[in-house]
Amino acid sequence: VGTQSPPGGQTRLNTMRHKDAVVLEREPQNKYDPNAVAVYSADRVMLGYIPARDVPIIAACLDADRTVWASIDMRQPHLHILFSLPGNDPTKAPTSPVDDW
């Protein structure tokens, strides 16, 4: 799965702050990886993709219409996604990092 930000994605990332919310969206029609999970800013600018090794659990939740709370972790040397899976308290900030992407 691609690791570089698409056009406009890096510009948008440069304006985001730690723990800004992001939207995770499945892309079953993706010609490179039908399991792809895209990451968008809250204002729908595409930021990139979740690495393939991290997709299975997130994709399973998204496919089952279960909420996955996600935000970015700008404290890391590489962009991380913080997420909470169903069953976690959604009023608390996501705390589980997805690997670098």
BELQUI-V901339 format. One record per run of one state. SS is the DSSP state (2 for helix, 1 for strand, 0 for the rest). FROM is the first residue (numbers start at 1). LEN is the number of residues. If there is no record, write none. Layout:
BEGIN
{{SS;FROM;LEN} {SS;FROM;LEN}}
END
This chain:
BEGIN
{{0;1;8} {2;9;5} {0;14;7} {1;21;6} {0;27;10} {1;37;5} {0;42;4} {1;46;4} {0;50;2} {2;52;12} {0;64;5} {1;69;5} {0;74;6} {1;80;5} {0;85;11} {1;96;3} {0;99;3}}
END
